[in-house]
Amino acid sequence: MLGLNTDTERHPTAAARDWIGRLAPLIAQALDPMRSAVTFLCPFAADGPHSVRRITVLGCGGHPPGHLRGIVVVSPPGDTQGLDQRELEILGLLIDDWSDQRIAAALDLPTRTVAESVERILAKLNAPTRIVATLRALRRGLYTPRALIPDRA
């Protein structure tokens, strides 16, 4: 069961319900018993076309109350190291070990544009390699998971 609380007495909007519906599979995956917390960035169109929110899922394990398995916190994105929404999406695909060609096809971009974006990502994260960049992105929650990237192809 997934509950959605708001800061007003009104019911959540249809857009908010749709948004949490898109997040539900990622939340379930994050509540894996082997993890205690997962953080990532999610596009949030309600604040503008290039807005994101930080999603933090905290697993509660077997701690009381027994019916509570996790808590999802939605907050402002914080320091994104200067990464823009497209770069956050590319980082999400790099974390899934996608090649530049596959990323380009998924995002409907030229391969050269993806390669240039990867170079900017490495510079912004002060990472010498893609592996270091993806590890830093995972640790800092600086990526958008593949399931939240709009299909542009």
N, C-alpha and C positions, 0 to 999 in steps of 0.2 A: 504494500500500500504506500502511496506517495501522497503526502499532503502539501498544499501550497498555501502559505500564509502571506498576507500583505500588511502594509502599514496603515490601511484604512478599513472602514467597516464594509465597504463595497466588495462584491464578489470579484474575483480575478477576471480580467478581460479575456476575450477569446484569444487575443494575441498572446497573452501571458500563458494561457493554458496550452496553446500550440507550442510555445517556446519550451515549456517544461516537458511537454511530450517528446520533443526532439532530444532533450537532455536525459530523459529517463533511461535509455539503454546505457549511456555513458556513466550515469550514477550507479546503476546496477553493477557494471563492470568495476567501478572504483571501489565498491563495497566488498571486493574480494577479501576473504579473511587474511590473506598474506600482506595486505596493505593497511596502513593506518590512516593515510591521507593522500589525496590526489588533488592537484590543482591544475587548471587550464583556463584558457581564455575563450569566451564564447561571443560571437557576434550578437549585438543587441540593438536591433533596428529601431526600437522605441525611442532611443535617444539620438537617432540620426543614422545615416547610411554607413558610417565608418566607426560606429561606437562598439565597444566591447565591454564585457563584464568578466570579472574573475569568478570562477566557480571553484569552490573548495568543498570536497566531499571528505568528511571525517567518519571513519568507521568506528562504531562503538563496540564491536566484538560481542562478548558475552556479558559486558558490564550492565548493571541495572540502569534503567528499567529493561526487562528482558524483551519487550516488544520492539524496542528501538534498536535498529541496526546501523543507522548512520544519520548524519546531519549534513545538509547541503547549505552552504553559505554563499550568497550572491553579494558581491561587493564591487566597488570601483576597481579598475584594472591595476592601479598602482603604477610603479615604474616599469614601462615596457621596453626599456633600453633603446628607445627610439624606433622600435620595430613597428611597421605599419601593418594594417590588417592583411594585406597580401603576403607579407613576409611571415606573419604568424601562421597563415595557412600553409605556406611552403614548409615552414618548420614542422608542422604537424605531419606532412607527407614525408619529410626527411626522417622523422622519428619512426615512421612505418617502413623505412628503407626503400623509398621509391626513387627511381632514377630521374634525372633531369627530363628525359624524354617522356616518361610516364606522367610526371608532374605537369609538363607543358600540355600534354594531351588532355589531362583532367581539368586544367584551368583555362584551356583554350588560349594558350600563349605560345609565342615562338620559344624554341629551346634556348636560344641565346639570351632571351629575357629572363628565363628561369636561372640560367647560369650566372647572370649578372646579379640577380636577386640573392642567390646563395652567397656570392662574394660579399655583398653588402651585409648580409646576416652574419657572416664570419667576422667581419670588421666590427659590427655593433656589439657582438657578444665577446669580442676579443678572443676568438677561438682560432687556432691554427688549422683545424681540420673539421670536416662535417661531423665526425664522431664526437669531438669535444663540444661542438655547437649543439648537437642534439642532447647530449648529457646535461649541458648547462640549461637548455630550454626545459627539459623534463624536471630538473631540480627546482627551477624558478617558476615553473608553470607558465612559461612564455611560448605558448603554441596554441593553435586551434586544432582540436582533433578532427580527423578525416570525416567523421560522421556529421560534423557541423559545417563543413565546407559546401557551399552551394555548388551544384553541378552546372558548370558553364559550357561543357562540351556539347 
